[in-house]
Amino acid sequence: MQLGPYTLPNALFVAPMAGVTDRPFRKLCKRLGAGYAVSEMVTSRPDLQDSLKTSRRADHSGEPGPIAVQIAGTDAAMMADAARYNIDRGAQIIDINMGCPAKKVCNKWAGSALMQDESLALEIIEAVVAAAVPHGVPVTLKMRTGWSASGRNAPTIARAAEAAGVQMLTVHGRTREQGYKGEAEHETVAHIKSRVRIPVVANGDITSPQKAHDVLRRTGADAIMIGRAAQGRPWIFREIAHYLATGEALPPPDLMEVKAWLLDHLEDHYSLYGEFTGVRSARKHLGWYAQALPLPSGAAALFRGHINTLASAQAQLACVRDSFDAWAATGTDETTPQEENWKLAA
Ligand SMILES: Cc1cc2nc3c(=O)[nH]c(=O)nc-3n(C[C@H](O)[C@H](O)[C@H](O)COP(=O)(O)O)c2cc1C
């Protein structure tokens, strides 16, 4: 698939997820089969641009390109500045966030709230395109199907965005009003795909290779984007790639393979956040990995509970090593001696 000057290795994208899809996670997803990943959203507020959080989000070292940075905001001039700021720091693609339902974002009329005000949305799109395209940087747009069931205006915005120079559209098949409730629909994506010439990406509730295949077939989308189903399961991308190529399911990874990926993930995570923050922010990932493994009932919760008591990188790494070794030795349908100890200690 082609995006501006970039040929993407495949059509399997990692969704931007604030607090999740940081550089270490994106790198791992790309290593395990994702063809493209968008960074966590970066604020367009200049007063926050030098905050530690924002500078970590703008860190792309060692990440295979193209580097796509998502920006969020409500003011066209500030969004254009944010595009330039990120291009100066290595962004090769700028993605405009018109999909995020978070109250923190929407109360300020950013994210999916922008879909309620089409003229402001278009003003922002035009300003960002004018700032980025002269540098050879394509601009993409991520949105929901609309603000509410009665205002599904994604197709209108899609056509206006294409006319304004946006080079790819991603649509999460829910309205802002739905939050994450109900099931994502992909008919709106199919409709948009039939009305524009730029690539269209389908997003929402794609949780398995079969679902990926089905959504691609039903929508005619150029690519699919996966968010929550990749949490703790970054190998979902290679599973989907294999299924799309062969029509057959790839056997699940073995425990030792997952252990090696997870240890690499943790090392990279500590290197970005430092030990104190890194150990704490890694806990959610560890919980998701445990949930994704075929462990006996209660084992994931025990693992999570124990992980939450550990405060050093060394202890966290040792717990991962020991747990995976114990699961591999005992078989994942029995309680390990280590888990018995955690139960006693709890
Ligand atoms: C924890 C979390 C953080 C998210 N942060 C962003 C964000 O920063 N920008 C954005 O456009 N969407 C964000 N989203 C929405 C996702 O990109 C995606 O559209 C949504 O989760 C639906 O896809 P899924 O069903 O594959 O998870 C976030 C979602 C989650 C769960």
The ligand as an SDF file (V2000), in Angstrom:
LIG
                    3D

 31 33  0  0  0  0  0  0  0  0999 V2000
   -6.5410    3.3010   25.7340 C   0  0  0  0  0  0  0  0  0  0  0  0
   -6.9440    3.9030   24.4180 C   0  0  0  0  0  0  0  0  0  0  0  0
   -6.3670    5.0790   23.9940 C   0  0  0  0  0  0  0  0  0  0  0  0
   -6.7270    5.6480   22.7630 C   0  0  0  0  0  0  0  0  0  0  0  0
   -6.0920    6.7810   22.3380 N   0  0  0  0  0  0  0  0  0  0  0  0
   -6.3570    7.2750   21.1100 C   0  0  0  0  0  0  0  0  0  0  0  0
   -5.6240    8.3780   20.5990 C   0  0  0  0  0  0  0  0  0  0  0  0
   -4.7170    8.9120   21.2380 O   0  0  0  0  0  0  0  0  0  0  0  0
   -5.9600    8.8320   19.3470 N   0  0  0  0  0  0  0  0  0  0  0  0
   -6.9520    8.2490   18.6030 C   0  0  0  0  0  0  0  0  0  0  0  0
   -7.2120    8.6960   17.4770 O   0  0  0  0  0  0  0  0  0  0  0  0
   -7.6430    7.1980   19.0620 N   0  0  0  0  0  0  0  0  0  0  0  0
   -7.3610    6.6970   20.2830 C   0  0  0  0  0  0  0  0  0  0  0  0
   -8.0240    5.5830   20.7080 N   0  0  0  0  0  0  0  0  0  0  0  0
   -8.9780    4.9040   19.8100 C   0  0  0  0  0  0  0  0  0  0  0  0
   -8.2840    3.7860   19.0190 C   0  0  0  0  0  0  0  0  0  0  0  0
   -7.2980    4.3030   18.1490 O   0  0  0  0  0  0  0  0  0  0  0  0
   -9.3030    2.9840   18.1720 C   0  0  0  0  0  0  0  0  0  0  0  0
   -9.9060    3.8680   17.2590 O   0  0  0  0  0  0  0  0  0  0  0  0
  -10.3740    2.3200   19.0150 C   0  0  0  0  0  0  0  0  0  0  0  0
   -9.8220    1.6870   20.1550 O   0  0  0  0  0  0  0  0  0  0  0  0
  -11.1690    1.2840   18.2000 C   0  0  0  0  0  0  0  0  0  0  0  0
  -10.3250    0.2930   17.6980 O   0  0  0  0  0  0  0  0  0  0  0  0
  -10.2230   -1.1740   18.4070 P   0  0  0  0  0  0  0  0  0  0  0  0
  -11.6210   -1.7090   18.5190 O   0  0  0  0  0  0  0  0  0  0  0  0
   -9.3580   -1.9780   17.4970 O   0  0  0  0  0  0  0  0  0  0  0  0
   -9.6270   -0.9660   19.7690 O   0  0  0  0  0  0  0  0  0  0  0  0
   -7.6960    5.0200   21.9540 C   0  0  0  0  0  0  0  0  0  0  0  0
   -8.2780    3.8280   22.3920 C   0  0  0  0  0  0  0  0  0  0  0  0
   -7.9160    3.2560   23.6040 C   0  0  0  0  0  0  0  0  0  0  0  0
   -8.5610    1.9480   24.0280 C   0  0  0  0  0  0  0  0  0  0  0  0
  1  2  1  0
  2  3  1  0
  2 30  2  0
  3  4  2  0
  4  5  1  0
  4 28  1  0
  5  6  2  0
  6  7  1  0
  6 13  1  0
  7  8  2  0
  7  9  1  0
  9 10  1  0
 10 11  2  0
 10 12  1  0
 12 13  2  0
 13 14  1  0
 14 15  1  0
 14 28  1  0
 15 16  1  0
 16 17  1  0
 16 18  1  0
 18 19  1  0
 18 20  1  0
 20 21  1  0
 20 22  1  0
 22 23  1  0
 23 24  1  0
 24 25  2  0
 24 26  1  0
 24 27  1  0
 28 29  2  0
 29 30  1  0
 30 31  1  0
M  END
$$$$
